[in-house]
Amino acid sequence: MASSLLELTANIVSSHASVTEMSGEDLLLELQKVHVALQKLEVEAGEEAEKADARGPAISLKKAFQPDQVSCMLCGKSGMKTLARHLAQVHGMKPGEYRKLFGIPSGQALTARNFSEARRRMAQEKGLADNLAKARAVRAAKLAAKGGPAEKKPPKTPRVPKQKQQMSA
C-alpha cells in the first residue's frame, strides 16, 4: 500500500500545483502534509475494519443467505449472487476464512440458491455432465494403457555426493 500511497500523494499535490503557483519549498511541505494526512486516514480505516470484525456479523446468518441473493456478513452489502469475488476484492478473505469467522457450515453454499439451481439446469441442458463423464472415462483408459496409477514405479533414491558420504562415515 505504501507505493500506492506515494502515488496518490503525488497525484494530489501535482493536481494542486497545476492550479496554484508553488515554490519548491511549498511543494515539499504540501507533499509532507498530504502524505501524513493519507497515512492517518489509512490507519483509521484499518482500525474501523478491526472494530467491525470484533463487533460481529453485520447481519444474521439466516438473512445473509436468501434464495435470490446473498449478503456479506462483514459489511452488510447485499444483492449479490455469490460471495467469493466480493470477499477476495473487498475484504481480502478466502471463503474458508469467512466460514470459520462466522461459523458457517461447510454444507452451506456461499451462493444464492436460485442462482446455483439455474446454473445446474443450464449445465444439464448443455450436457456438460455427460461430457465430463466421457472425459473421465477417456482419461481412465489412457492411464490404464500407460500402466495406471496402481503400477507406478517406486521413486528413485536420491544420490548423495561423494563428499557427504565420506563425512558421514
C-alpha positions, 0 to 999 in steps of 0.5 A, spaced: 500 500 500 505 504 501 507 505 493 500 506 492 500 511 497 506 515 494 502 515 488 496 518 490 500 523 494 503 525 488 497 525 484 494 530 489 499 535 490 501 535 482 493 536 481 494 542 486 500 545 483 497 545 476 492 550 479 496 554 484 503 557 483 508 553 488 515 554 490 519 548 491 519 549 498 511 549 498 511 543 494 515 539 499 511 541 505 504 540 501 507 533 499 509 532 507 502 534 509 498 530 504 502 524 505 501 524 513 494 526 512 493 519 507 497 515 512 492 517 518 486 516 514 489 509 512 490 507 519 483 509 521 480 505 516 484 499 518 482 500 525 474 501 523 475 494 519 478 491 526 472 494 530 467 491 525 470 484 525 470 484 533 463 487 533 460 481 529 456 479 523 453 485 520 447 481 519 444 474 521 446 468 518 439 466 516 438 473 512 445 473 509 443 467 505 436 468 501 434 464 495 435 470 490 441 473 493 446 473 498 449 478 503 456 479 506 456 478 513 462 483 514 459 489 511 452 488 510 452 489 502 447 485 499 444 483 492 449 479 490 449 472 487 455 469 490 460 471 495 467 469 493 469 475 488 466 480 493 470 477 499 477 476 495 476 484 492 473 487 498 475 484 504 481 480 502 478 473 505 478 466 502 471 463 503 474 458 508 476 464 512 469 467 512 466 460 514 470 459 520 469 467 522 462 466 522 461 459 523 458 457 517 457 450 515 461 447 510 454 444 507 452 451 506 453 454 499 456 461 499 451 462 493 444 464 492 440 458 491 436 460 485 442 462 482 446 455 483 439 451 481 439 455 474 446 454 473 445 446 474 439 446 469 443 450 464 449 445 465 444 439 464 441 442 458 448 443 455 450 436 457 456 438 460 455 432 465 455 427 460 461 430 457 465 430 463 463 423 464 466 421 457 472 425 459 473 421 465 472 415 462 477 417 456 482 419 461 481 412 465 483 408 459 489 412 457 492 411 464 490 404 464 494 403 457 500 407 460 500 402 466 495 406 471 496 409 477 496 402 481 503 400 477 507 406 478 514 405 479 517 406 486 521 413 486 528 413 485 533 414 491 536 420 491 544 420 490 548 423 495 555 426 493 561 423 494 563 428 499 557 427 504 558 420 504 565 420 506 563 425 512 558 421 514 562 415 515 
